[in-house]
Amino acid sequence: MATQKLRNYQDLRVWQRAVAHTVTVYRATRNFPKEEIFGGLTDQIRWASVSIASNIAEGHMRHSDKAFANHIDIALGSAAELDTQLLIAMKVGYLSEETYSEIHGELIEIMKMLHALYRTVHGK
């Protein structure tokens, strides 16, 4: 791998922050309307959030820079989905502006870290 040798994806700060962010997202969506849980906005938000850390982990375990970069790219896509879904949740009144701002701010930082990791692994 082009990046420093990490024995475990759990050593990656971006993975750690993505996991912590997912916990925050689950807590923030706990009181969404029941009709949003299965197949609705709650489900979509949670899936996208989980997908970020999951793709970092999966890509790291592939043991090739090309595969890792691809999974980081997928994690970035999930982050963009989550960003959109959180905005919608705020606009329909499921999230307060304050909660949205906190979650969104951390998501932006995670996205910056993913972009940096992608550039490092991909060599761009």
C-alpha positions as CSV (number, residue, x, y, z in Angstrom):
1,M,0.0,0.0,0.0
2,A,1.3,3.5,-0.8
3,T,0.2,4.9,2.5
4,Q,1.8,4.1,5.8
5,K,1.5,0.4,6.7
6,L,-1.5,0.0,9.0
7,R,-2.2,-3.4,10.4
8,N,-5.9,-2.7,10.8
9,Y,-8.4,-0.3,9.3
10,Q,-9.4,0.6,12.9
11,D,-6.2,2.5,13.2
12,L,-7.4,5.0,10.5
13,R,-8.6,8.2,12.2
14,V,-11.2,8.7,9.4
15,W,-12.7,5.2,10.1
16,Q,-12.8,6.1,13.8
17,R,-14.6,9.4,13.1
18,A,-17.0,7.8,10.7
19,V,-18.0,5.2,13.3
20,A,-18.5,7.8,15.9
21,H,-20.5,9.9,13.4
22,T,-22.7,6.9,12.7
23,V,-23.5,6.6,16.4
24,T,-24.4,10.3,16.4
25,V,-26.6,9.8,13.3
26,Y,-28.4,6.8,14.9
27,R,-29.1,8.8,18.0
28,A,-30.3,11.8,16.0
29,T,-32.7,9.7,14.0
30,R,-34.1,7.8,16.9
31,N,-37.2,10.1,17.2
32,F,-38.0,10.3,13.5
33,P,-41.6,9.4,12.6
34,K,-42.2,5.6,12.7
35,E,-43.3,5.6,9.0
36,E,-39.8,6.8,8.1
37,I,-38.0,3.8,9.7
38,F,-38.4,1.0,7.1
39,G,-37.5,2.1,3.6
40,G,-38.0,5.7,4.5
41,L,-35.6,8.6,5.3
42,T,-34.5,7.1,8.6
43,D,-33.4,3.9,6.9
44,Q,-31.7,5.7,4.1
45,I,-29.8,8.0,6.4
46,R,-28.6,5.2,8.6
47,W,-27.6,3.0,5.6
48,A,-25.5,5.8,4.1
49,S,-23.9,6.6,7.4
50,V,-22.9,3.0,8.0
51,S,-21.7,2.6,4.5
52,I,-19.0,5.2,5.0
53,A,-17.1,3.4,7.7
54,S,-17.9,0.0,6.1
55,N,-16.4,0.9,2.8
56,I,-13.2,2.2,4.4
57,A,-12.9,-1.1,6.3
58,E,-13.7,-3.3,3.3
59,G,-11.3,-1.4,1.0
60,H,-8.5,-1.5,3.5
61,M,-8.8,-5.3,3.7
62,R,-8.6,-5.7,-0.1
63,H,-4.8,-5.3,0.1
64,S,-4.4,-3.3,-3.1
65,D,-4.2,0.5,-3.5
66,K,-6.6,0.4,-6.5
67,A,-9.3,-1.5,-4.6
68,F,-8.8,0.7,-1.5
69,A,-9.1,3.9,-3.6
70,N,-12.2,2.5,-5.1
71,H,-13.8,1.8,-1.7
72,I,-12.8,5.3,-0.5
73,D,-14.5,6.7,-3.6
74,I,-17.6,4.7,-2.7
75,A,-17.5,6.0,0.9
76,L,-17.3,9.5,-0.5
77,G,-20.5,8.8,-2.6
78,S,-22.2,7.5,0.6
79,A,-21.1,10.7,2.4
80,A,-22.7,12.8,-0.4
81,E,-25.9,10.8,-0.1
82,L,-25.9,11.3,3.6
83,D,-25.3,15.0,3.3
84,T,-28.3,15.3,1.0
85,Q,-30.5,13.2,3.2
86,L,-29.6,15.1,6.3
87,L,-30.5,18.4,4.6
88,I,-33.9,16.9,3.6
89,A,-34.5,15.7,7.1
90,M,-33.8,19.2,8.4
91,K,-36.0,20.8,5.8
92,V,-39.0,18.6,6.6
93,G,-38.6,19.2,10.3
94,Y,-37.2,15.9,11.5
95,L,-33.8,17.5,12.6
96,S,-33.4,20.9,14.2
97,E,-31.1,23.3,12.5
98,E,-28.7,23.0,15.5
99,T,-28.6,19.2,15.3
100,Y,-28.2,19.4,11.5
101,S,-25.4,21.9,11.7
102,E,-23.5,19.7,14.2
103,I,-23.9,16.5,12.2
104,H,-23.3,18.2,8.9
105,G,-20.1,19.9,10.2
106,E,-18.6,16.6,11.3
107,L,-19.6,15.0,8.0
108,I,-17.8,17.7,6.1
109,E,-14.6,17.0,8.1
110,I,-14.9,13.3,7.4
111,M,-15.4,14.0,3.7
112,K,-12.2,16.2,3.7
113,M,-10.3,13.3,5.4
114,L,-11.6,10.9,2.8
115,H,-10.6,13.1,-0.1
116,A,-7.1,13.4,1.4
117,L,-6.9,9.6,1.9
118,Y,-8.1,9.0,-1.6
119,R,-5.4,11.3,-3.0
120,T,-2.7,9.5,-0.9
121,V,-3.8,6.0,-1.9
122,H,-4.6,6.9,-5.5
123,G,-1.5,8.9,-6.0
124,K,-3.2,12.1,-7.2
